[in-house]
């Protein structure tokens, strides 16, 4: 009985620690980390203009139970938007057909893989740059795509062009560059919006 009386303070301390741990680790709601979100209102406001400011901003996420649910519905595209998507799609198909002709079936699949990795690396570079600016300027910031970022993307593109040259050889590479420059020039002369072929 004497041992039991001596153990009571220790049991009380253990019970208190257990209760405090439960409250701290299980019941508390940790503050959410800031997440990269797309400010749709700003995007809508700038979509008609030529503004270069990115609609991507960092905001503190509200806890899910307090956060109003904002659902973005896309019921249909306007005729002009459908026409643009169709035009971009046709340009893409035309370019890929040209690449297949220039590189032949022998190198075409490898080109597609390299092209996908090129785009993925550019996106990762963009994300790293965005994270760097967030660390430098804080959670709420806006910025234009800077010259530094453009230089980095061009370097990634140049690296992949060198790899393509090593893969296909000088003759096919020159034919590829000529075809790329020609399709970009044709699209420029057409006077319509287009995405310039870089790789």
Long-range contacts (C-beta under 8 A, 24 or more apart in sequence): 29-63, 32-60, 32-61, 32-62, 32-63, 33-61, 34-58, 34-59, 34-60, 34-61, 34-134, 34-139, 35-59, 35-61, 36-130, 37-61, 40-70, 40-72, 52-144, 52-145, 53-142, 53-143, 53-144, 54-142, 54-143, 54-144, 54-145, 56-130, 57-140, 57-141, 57-142, 58-134, 58-139, 58-140, 58-141, 59-139, 59-140, 60-139, 84-193, 87-192, 87-193, 87-194, 88-194, 88-195, 91-183, 91-187, 91-194, 91-195, 94-183, 95-183, 95-197, 98-179, 98-183, 99-176, 99-179, 102-172, 102-175, 102-176, 102-179, 103-168, 103-172, 103-176, 107-167, 107-168, 107-172, 110-167, 111-164, 114-160, 114-163, 114-164, 114-167, 114-199, 115-160, 115-199, 117-160, 118-156, 118-157, 118-160, 118-199, 121-156, 122-153, 122-156, 122-157, 125-149, 125-152, 125-153, 125-156, 126-153, 157-198, 157-199, 160-199, 161-199, 164-199
